[in-house]
Amino acid sequence: MSSDGSYTIAAYYNGTYAGLMEWQGDPIPDDPDHDPGDAFRVLDRLSDGYGMEATMISPEHRVATTRGHSAVYYSPWQSGNLTEGTKVFIQLCAVKGDYESCSLAYSGHA
């Protein structure tokens, strides 16, 4: 985790890097993608029929997903202003239909 609360969760499938969840605590104004703050997104890297889906469990419910898109695909940022220093808990899942295999919920802060 970086000092601004940002962090990533990486997902692997049979030893191959499959995707990630990226939490951005503060905005990066000089970034060409204009990454917002208090936001997260997911990346699906493998064309294996599974997607990536992340759920903010606390302090509010938000979902970022690659469902319905072919790999390689970044979901849109899921953002909303949070009070500076608020702890966030996000879980990353591999999803396919009704199936999901999820990580523990990891924390960072706004």
C-alpha positions as a Markdown table, in Angstrom:
| # | Residue | x | y | z |
|---|---|---|---|---|
| 1 | Met | 0.0 | 0.0 | 0.0 |
| 2 | Ser | 1.3 | 3.5 | -0.8 |
| 3 | Ser | 1.2 | 6.4 | 1.6 |
| 4 | Asp | -2.0 | 7.8 | -0.1 |
| 5 | Gly | -3.9 | 4.6 | 0.6 |
| 6 | Ser | -3.7 | 3.2 | -3.0 |
| 7 | Tyr | -3.1 | -0.5 | -3.5 |
| 8 | Thr | -3.7 | -3.3 | -6.0 |
| 9 | Ile | -4.9 | -6.9 | -5.7 |
| 10 | Ala | -3.4 | -9.2 | -8.4 |
| 11 | Ala | -5.1 | -12.4 | -9.5 |
| 12 | Tyr | -3.4 | -15.5 | -10.9 |
| 13 | Tyr | -4.8 | -18.5 | -12.7 |
| 14 | Asn | -2.5 | -21.6 | -12.8 |
| 15 | Gly | 0.5 | -19.3 | -12.2 |
| 16 | Thr | -0.4 | -16.9 | -15.0 |
| 17 | Tyr | -1.2 | -13.3 | -14.2 |
| 18 | Ala | -5.0 | -13.1 | -14.9 |
| 19 | Gly | -6.0 | -9.6 | -13.7 |
| 20 | Leu | -6.2 | -7.1 | -11.0 |
| 21 | Met | -8.1 | -4.6 | -8.9 |
| 22 | Glu | -6.6 | -1.2 | -8.6 |
| 23 | Trp | -7.7 | 1.3 | -5.8 |
| 24 | Gln | -6.6 | 4.9 | -6.3 |
| 25 | Gly | -6.8 | 6.8 | -3.0 |
| 26 | Asp | -5.9 | 10.3 | -4.4 |
| 27 | Pro | -6.3 | 11.6 | -8.0 |
| 28 | Ile | -3.3 | 11.7 | -10.3 |
| 29 | Pro | -3.8 | 15.0 | -12.2 |
| 30 | Asp | -0.7 | 14.6 | -14.4 |
| 31 | Asp | -1.7 | 11.0 | -15.5 |
| 32 | Pro | -2.7 | 10.7 | -19.2 |
| 33 | Asp | -5.7 | 8.5 | -18.1 |
| 34 | His | -6.7 | 11.1 | -15.5 |
| 35 | Asp | -7.1 | 8.5 | -12.8 |
| 36 | Pro | -9.6 | 9.8 | -10.3 |
| 37 | Gly | -9.3 | 9.6 | -6.5 |
| 38 | Asp | -11.4 | 7.5 | -4.2 |
| 39 | Ala | -11.9 | 5.1 | -7.1 |
| 40 | Phe | -11.2 | 1.5 | -8.2 |
| 41 | Arg | -11.4 | -0.6 | -11.4 |
| 42 | Val | -10.6 | -4.1 | -12.5 |
| 43 | Leu | -8.6 | -5.6 | -15.4 |
| 44 | Asp | -9.2 | -8.9 | -17.1 |
| 45 | Arg | -6.1 | -10.1 | -18.9 |
| 46 | Leu | -6.9 | -13.7 | -19.9 |
| 47 | Ser | -9.3 | -14.9 | -22.6 |
| 48 | Asp | -10.3 | -17.9 | -20.4 |
| 49 | Gly | -14.1 | -17.3 | -20.1 |
| 50 | Tyr | -13.8 | -15.7 | -16.6 |
| 51 | Gly | -14.1 | -12.1 | -15.8 |
| 52 | Met | -12.9 | -10.0 | -12.9 |
| 53 | Glu | -15.2 | -8.3 | -10.5 |
| 54 | Ala | -14.3 | -6.2 | -7.4 |
| 55 | Thr | -16.8 | -5.2 | -4.7 |
| 56 | Met | -16.2 | -2.4 | -2.2 |
| 57 | Ile | -17.6 | -4.0 | 1.0 |
| 58 | Ser | -17.1 | -0.9 | 3.2 |
| 59 | Pro | -17.7 | 2.0 | 3.7 |
| 60 | Glu | -20.3 | 1.8 | 0.9 |
| 61 | His | -21.3 | -0.8 | -1.8 |
| 62 | Arg | -19.7 | -0.3 | -5.2 |
| 63 | Val | -18.9 | -2.9 | -7.9 |
| 64 | Ala | -16.4 | -2.7 | -10.8 |
| 65 | Thr | -16.7 | -5.6 | -13.3 |
| 66 | Thr | -15.5 | -6.8 | -16.7 |
| 67 | Arg | -18.6 | -9.0 | -17.2 |
| 68 | Gly | -19.7 | -9.0 | -20.8 |
| 69 | His | -16.4 | -7.8 | -22.2 |
| 70 | Ser | -13.6 | -9.8 | -23.9 |
| 71 | Ala | -10.0 | -9.7 | -22.4 |
| 72 | Val | -7.9 | -7.6 | -22.4 |
| 73 | Tyr | -10.3 | -5.1 | -20.7 |
| 74 | Tyr | -10.3 | -2.5 | -18.0 |
| 75 | Ser | -13.6 | -1.7 | -16.3 |
| 76 | Pro | -14.6 | 2.0 | -15.9 |
| 77 | Trp | -13.5 | 3.6 | -12.7 |
| 78 | Gln | -16.1 | 3.3 | -9.8 |
| 79 | Ser | -15.7 | 6.5 | -7.9 |
| 80 | Gly | -17.3 | 8.7 | -5.2 |
| 81 | Asn | -15.9 | 11.2 | -2.8 |
| 82 | Leu | -14.9 | 9.8 | 0.6 |
| 83 | Thr | -13.7 | 11.6 | 3.6 |
| 84 | Glu | -9.9 | 11.7 | 3.6 |
| 85 | Gly | -8.5 | 8.8 | 5.7 |
| 86 | Thr | -11.6 | 6.7 | 5.5 |
| 87 | Lys | -10.7 | 3.0 | 5.4 |
| 88 | Val | -11.9 | 1.0 | 2.4 |
| 89 | Phe | -12.3 | -2.7 | 2.1 |
| 90 | Ile | -12.4 | -4.3 | -1.4 |
| 91 | Gln | -12.6 | -7.9 | -2.5 |
| 92 | Leu | -11.6 | -9.2 | -6.0 |
| 93 | Cys | -13.4 | -12.2 | -7.6 |
| 94 | Ala | -13.0 | -14.3 | -10.7 |
| 95 | Val | -16.5 | -14.6 | -12.1 |
| 96 | Lys | -18.3 | -16.7 | -14.7 |
| 97 | Gly | -22.1 | -16.9 | -14.8 |
| 98 | Asp | -23.2 | -17.6 | -11.2 |
| 99 | Tyr | -19.7 | -18.9 | -10.2 |
| 100 | Glu | -17.3 | -16.7 | -8.3 |
| 101 | Ser | -14.0 | -17.3 | -6.5 |
| 102 | Cys | -13.0 | -14.4 | -4.3 |
| 103 | Ser | -10.0 | -13.1 | -2.4 |
| 104 | Leu | -10.1 | -11.9 | 1.1 |
| 105 | Ala | -11.1 | -8.2 | 1.5 |
| 106 | Tyr | -8.1 | -6.0 | 1.4 |
| 107 | Ser | -7.9 | -2.5 | 2.9 |
| 108 | Gly | -6.5 | 0.9 | 2.0 |
| 109 | His | -7.8 | 4.4 | 2.6 |
| 110 | Ala | -9.2 | 7.5 | 0.9 |
